[in-house]
Amino acid sequence: MSINLSEVWNKVGKGWRHLNEQSHNVQNNIKHLESSIQHISPPTRIIDWGPGGGYLSRYISQKFQTVNTIEFIDICDDHFELVRNTLNSIPIVIGHKFVDIDSVKINTNPDLLIAYSVIYHMPSIKYVTDILEYWNSTLQPKEIVIRNMFNKHNNWERKPNQYSVGNNFLRGNLISLEYFATKMNNYTFIEKEKIQNVKHNNCSVDHIDMKIVMKRK
């Protein structure tokens, strides 16, 4: 079964229009991001992969008065205007529509890549692997800040016909932390902290919500 990701995520985007900087989800992410960015250097150029409303990259730019460029990558058409409005104080904001890994045409070696609550939404292990290998070997950010749900043991992915808007907030995969580290082998963990254990009725594996900071070796 072929998944039309743009169609799925455009539906998600319509459902998330009510989210704003004061919503519980955004404030929860900001709380955990606050401790993570204590480990990073002041960035000038940020890549925000799956930015939602752009609130987290704006938060980083407000904490570090060094940011002059934010590029964001998203698959949801509805997010582009929202993100640009959120980041209207940033001198340079560039949005990239994600179709597949070959469609990504951005300059490499940014100071910071942020991907907060993004990886586990991806629809398959192969999809995740392609992106991790791109980050590790091609994009090559100096530092990475992520939040993700990891499987406690082996990799797990949802069956394609079950990847839908209402299914566990689109948990498409749960890779193990070991698998993630293997694919990101050009990086060293600076922070690796468990936020919580997670259990969902229609997700067949227990998983761990973690925040991670990495620096390029």
TORKOL-4160 file (C-alpha; in steps of 0.2 Angstrom, whole numbers, padded with zeros to 4 digits, m for minus):
217
<pt num="1" X="0000" Y="0000" Z="0000"/>
<pt num="2" X="0007" Y="0017" Z="m0005"/>
<pt num="3" X="0005" Y="0031" Z="0008"/>
<pt num="4" X="0001" Y="0048" Z="0002"/>
<pt num="5" X="0010" Y="0057" Z="0016"/>
<pt num="6" X="0006" Y="0075" Z="0011"/>
<pt num="7" X="m0013" Y="0070" Z="0011"/>
<pt num="8" X="m0011" Y="0062" Z="0028"/>
<pt num="9" X="m0001" Y="0077" Z="0036"/>
<pt num="10" X="m0012" Y="0090" Z="0028"/>
<pt num="11" X="m0026" Y="0083" Z="0038"/>
<pt num="12" X="m0016" Y="0083" Z="0053"/>
<pt num="13" X="m0011" Y="0101" Z="0050"/>
<pt num="14" X="m0029" Y="0106" Z="0050"/>
<pt num="15" X="m0032" Y="0098" Z="0066"/>
<pt num="16" X="m0017" Y="0106" Z="0074"/>
<pt num="17" X="m0022" Y="0124" Z="0069"/>
<pt num="18" X="m0028" Y="0128" Z="0087"/>
<pt num="19" X="m0011" Y="0124" Z="0094"/>
<pt num="20" X="m0001" Y="0140" Z="0099"/>
<pt num="21" X="0013" Y="0144" Z="0110"/>
<pt num="22" X="0003" Y="0143" Z="0126"/>
<pt num="23" X="m0004" Y="0126" Z="0122"/>
<pt num="24" X="0001" Y="0111" Z="0133"/>
<pt num="25" X="0011" Y="0102" Z="0120"/>
<pt num="26" X="0021" Y="0117" Z="0115"/>
<pt num="27" X="0025" Y="0122" Z="0133"/>
<pt num="28" X="0030" Y="0104" Z="0137"/>
<pt num="29" X="0042" Y="0104" Z="0123"/>
<pt num="30" X="0049" Y="0121" Z="0127"/>
<pt num="31" X="0052" Y="0115" Z="0145"/>
<pt num="32" X="0062" Y="0101" Z="0140"/>
<pt num="33" X="0071" Y="0110" Z="0126"/>
<pt num="34" X="0076" Y="0123" Z="0139"/>
<pt num="35" X="0088" Y="0111" Z="0148"/>
<pt num="36" X="0095" Y="0104" Z="0132"/>
<pt num="37" X="0100" Y="0120" Z="0124"/>
<pt num="38" X="0112" Y="0124" Z="0139"/>
<pt num="39" X="0123" Y="0111" Z="0130"/>
<pt num="40" X="0124" Y="0119" Z="0113"/>
<pt num="41" X="0135" Y="0134" Z="0106"/>
<pt num="42" X="0126" Y="0150" Z="0101"/>
<pt num="43" X="0119" Y="0146" Z="0083"/>
<pt num="44" X="0119" Y="0157" Z="0068"/>
<pt num="45" X="0109" Y="0146" Z="0056"/>
<pt num="46" X="0096" Y="0133" Z="0062"/>
<pt num="47" X="0088" Y="0119" Z="0052"/>
<pt num="48" X="0071" Y="0115" Z="0060"/>
<pt num="49" X="0065" Y="0098" Z="0053"/>
<pt num="50" X="0046" Y="0096" Z="0056"/>
<pt num="51" X="0044" Y="0113" Z="0064"/>
<pt num="52" X="0025" Y="0112" Z="0069"/>
<pt num="53" X="0021" Y="0130" Z="0072"/>
<pt num="54" X="0040" Y="0136" Z="0072"/>
<pt num="55" X="0039" Y="0140" Z="0091"/>
<pt num="56" X="0054" Y="0130" Z="0096"/>
<pt num="57" X="0066" Y="0137" Z="0084"/>
<pt num="58" X="0059" Y="0154" Z="0088"/>
<pt num="59" X="0062" Y="0150" Z="0107"/>
<pt num="60" X="0080" Y="0146" Z="0103"/>
<pt num="61" X="0083" Y="0162" Z="0093"/>
<pt num="62" X="0076" Y="0172" Z="0108"/>
<pt num="63" X="0088" Y="0163" Z="0120"/>
<pt num="64" X="0103" Y="0166" Z="0108"/>
<pt num="65" X="0103" Y="0183" Z="0100"/>
<pt num="66" X="0115" Y="0176" Z="0086"/>
<pt num="67" X="0102" Y="0167" Z="0075"/>
<pt num="68" X="0100" Y="0176" Z="0058"/>
<pt num="69" X="0094" Y="0161" Z="0047"/>
<pt num="70" X="0081" Y="0148" Z="0050"/>
<pt num="71" X="0077" Y="0135" Z="0037"/>
<pt num="72" X="0063" Y="0123" Z="0040"/>
<pt num="73" X="0058" Y="0107" Z="0032"/>
<pt num="74" X="0039" Y="0101" Z="0032"/>
<pt num="75" X="0028" Y="0090" Z="0023"/>
<pt num="76" X="0012" Y="0099" Z="0029"/>
<pt num="77" X="0006" Y="0113" Z="0017"/>
<pt num="78" X="m0003" Y="0122" Z="0031"/>
<pt num="79" X="0012" Y="0124" Z="0042"/>
<pt num="80" X="0022" Y="0135" Z="0030"/>
<pt num="81" X="0012" Y="0151" Z="0032"/>
<pt num="82" X="0010" Y="0148" Z="0051"/>
<pt num="83" X="0029" Y="0145" Z="0053"/>
<pt num="84" X="0034" Y="0161" Z="0043"/>
<pt num="85" X="0022" Y="0171" Z="0054"/>
<pt num="86" X="0030" Y="0164" Z="0070"/>
<pt num="87" X="0047" Y="0168" Z="0064"/>
<pt num="88" X="0044" Y="0185" Z="0056"/>
<pt num="89" X="0057" Y="0193" Z="0067"/>
<pt num="90" X="0071" Y="0182" Z="0060"/>
<pt num="91" X="0081" Y="0191" Z="0046"/>
<pt num="92" X="0081" Y="0175" Z="0034"/>
<pt num="93" X="0067" Y="0162" Z="0034"/>
<pt num="94" X="0067" Y="0148" Z="0021"/>
<pt num="95" X="0054" Y="0134" Z="0020"/>
<pt num="96" X="0057" Y="0118" Z="0010"/>
<pt num="97" X="0043" Y="0106" Z="0006"/>
<pt num="98" X="0048" Y="0088" Z="0009"/>
<pt num="99" X="0043" Y="0075" Z="m0004"/>
<pt num="100" X="0057" Y="0063" Z="m0002"/>
<pt num="101" X="0076" Y="0063" Z="0003"/>
<pt num="102" X="0081" Y="0067" Z="m0015"/>
<pt num="103" X="0070" Y="0083" Z="m0015"/>
<pt num="104" X="0080" Y="0091" Z="0000"/>
<pt num="105" X="0091" Y="0105" Z="m0008"/>
<pt num="106" X="0098" Y="0115" Z="0007"/>
<pt num="107" X="0115" Y="0121" Z="0011"/>
<pt num="108" X="0125" Y="0109" Z="0022"/>
<pt num="109" X="0134" Y="0111" Z="0039"/>
<pt num="110" X="0121" Y="0122" Z="0048"/>
<pt num="111" X="0126" Y="0126" Z="0066"/>
<pt num="112" X="0110" Y="0117" Z="0073"/>
<pt num="113" X="0098" Y="0104" Z="0068"/>
<pt num="114" X="0082" Y="0103" Z="0078"/>
<pt num="115" X="0070" Y="0089" Z="0076"/>
<pt num="116" X="0058" Y="0088" Z="0091"/>
<pt num="117" X="0045" Y="0075" Z="0091"/>
<pt num="118" X="0047" Y="0071" Z="0073"/>
<pt num="119" X="0056" Y="0054" Z="0070"/>
<pt num="120" X="0043" Y="0043" Z="0077"/>
<pt num="121" X="0030" Y="0051" Z="0066"/>
<pt num="122" X="0039" Y="0044" Z="0050"/>
<pt num="123" X="0030" Y="0030" Z="0041"/>
<pt num="124" X="0043" Y="0016" Z="0040"/>
<pt num="125" X="0060" Y="0011" Z="0046"/>
<pt num="126" X="0067" Y="0014" Z="0029"/>
<pt num="127" X="0060" Y="0032" Z="0028"/>
<pt num="128" X="0069" Y="0035" Z="0045"/>
<pt num="129" X="0085" Y="0027" Z="0040"/>
<pt num="130" X="0086" Y="0037" Z="0024"/>
<pt num="131" X="0084" Y="0053" Z="0034"/>
<pt num="132" X="0096" Y="0049" Z="0048"/>
<pt num="133" X="0109" Y="0044" Z="0035"/>
<pt num="134" X="0106" Y="0061" Z="0026"/>
<pt num="135" X="0109" Y="0070" Z="0042"/>
<pt num="136" X="0124" Y="0060" Z="0047"/>
<pt num="137" X="0133" Y="0061" Z="0031"/>
<pt num="138" X="0126" Y="0075" Z="0020"/>
<pt num="139" X="0118" Y="0088" Z="0030"/>
<pt num="140" X="0132" Y="0087" Z="0044"/>
<pt num="141" X="0125" Y="0099" Z="0057"/>
<pt num="142" X="0137" Y="0104" Z="0070"/>
<pt num="143" X="0125" Y="0100" Z="0084"/>
<pt num="144" X="0108" Y="0091" Z="0085"/>
<pt num="145" X="0094" Y="0093" Z="0097"/>
<pt num="146" X="0080" Y="0080" Z="0096"/>
<pt num="147" X="0066" Y="0073" Z="0106"/>
<pt num="148" X="0059" Y="0056" Z="0101"/>
<pt num="149" X="0050" Y="0040" Z="0106"/>
<pt num="150" X="0062" Y="0025" Z="0106"/>
<pt num="151" X="0058" Y="0007" Z="0107"/>
<pt num="152" X="0066" Y="m0001" Z="0122"/>
<pt num="153" X="0072" Y="m0016" Z="0112"/>
<pt num="154" X="0071" Y="m0019" Z="0093"/>
<pt num="155" X="0065" Y="m0008" Z="0079"/>
<pt num="156" X="0046" Y="m0008" Z="0076"/>
<pt num="157" X="0035" Y="0000" Z="0062"/>
<pt num="158" X="0016" Y="0001" Z="0060"/>
<pt num="159" X="0008" Y="m0008" Z="0045"/>
<pt num="160" X="0005" Y="0004" Z="0031"/>
<pt num="161" X="m0014" Y="0002" Z="0031"/>
<pt num="162" X="m0014" Y="0007" Z="0049"/>
<pt num="163" X="m0004" Y="0023" Z="0047"/>
<pt num="164" X="m0018" Y="0036" Z="0049"/>
<pt num="165" X="m0022" Y="0052" Z="0057"/>
<pt num="166" X="m0031" Y="0045" Z="0072"/>
<pt num="167" X="m0019" Y="0031" Z="0076"/>
<pt num="168" X="m0008" Y="0036" Z="0091"/>
<pt num="169" X="m0004" Y="0053" Z="0084"/>
<pt num="170" X="0004" Y="0044" Z="0069"/>
<pt num="171" X="0017" Y="0034" Z="0078"/>
<pt num="172" X="0023" Y="0026" Z="0062"/>
<pt num="173" X="0039" Y="0019" Z="0069"/>
<pt num="174" X="0049" Y="0016" Z="0085"/>
<pt num="175" X="0067" Y="0013" Z="0082"/>
<pt num="176" X="0079" Y="0008" Z="0096"/>
<pt num="177" X="0091" Y="0020" Z="0103"/>
<pt num="178" X="0105" Y="0008" Z="0098"/>
<pt num="179" X="0099" Y="0009" Z="0080"/>
<pt num="180" X="0099" Y="0028" Z="0081"/>
<pt num="181" X="0116" Y="0029" Z="0087"/>
<pt num="182" X="0123" Y="0017" Z="0074"/>
<pt num="183" X="0115" Y="0028" Z="0060"/>
<pt num="184" X="0122" Y="0044" Z="0068"/>
<pt num="185" X="0139" Y="0037" Z="0071"/>
<pt num="186" X="0148" Y="0054" Z="0066"/>
<pt num="187" X="0141" Y="0061" Z="0082"/>
<pt num="188" X="0144" Y="0060" Z="0101"/>
<pt num="189" X="0130" Y="0061" Z="0114"/>
<pt num="190" X="0131" Y="0076" Z="0125"/>
<pt num="191" X="0114" Y="0074" Z="0133"/>
<pt num="192" X="0104" Y="0058" Z="0133"/>
<pt num="193" X="0089" Y="0059" Z="0146"/>
<pt num="194" X="0074" Y="0049" Z="0148"/>
<pt num="195" X="0058" Y="0060" Z="0150"/>
<pt num="196" X="0046" Y="0046" Z="0153"/>
<pt num="197" X="0041" Y="0028" Z="0149"/>
<pt num="198" X="0026" Y="0027" Z="0137"/>
<pt num="199" X="0013" Y="0014" Z="0134"/>
<pt num="200" X="m0002" Y="0015" Z="0122"/>
<pt num="201" X="m0015" Y="0002" Z="0119"/>
<pt num="202" X="m0014" Y="0001" Z="0100"/>
<pt num="203" X="0005" Y="0002" Z="0099"/>
<pt num="204" X="0011" Y="m0015" Z="0102"/>
<pt num="205" X="0028" Y="m0010" Z="0111"/>
<pt num="206" X="0033" Y="m0001" Z="0126"/>
<pt num="207" X="0044" Y="0014" Z="0122"/>
<pt num="208" X="0054" Y="0028" Z="0130"/>
<pt num="209" X="0052" Y="0047" Z="0127"/>
<pt num="210" X="0069" Y="0054" Z="0127"/>
<pt num="211" X="0078" Y="0071" Z="0123"/>
<pt num="212" X="0095" Y="0070" Z="0116"/>
<pt num="213" X="0109" Y="0083" Z="0112"/>
<pt num="214" X="0123" Y="0078" Z="0100"/>
<pt num="215" X="0139" Y="0086" Z="0093"/>
<pt num="216" X="0148" Y="0081" Z="0077"/>
<pt num="217" X="0165" Y="0072" Z="0081"/>
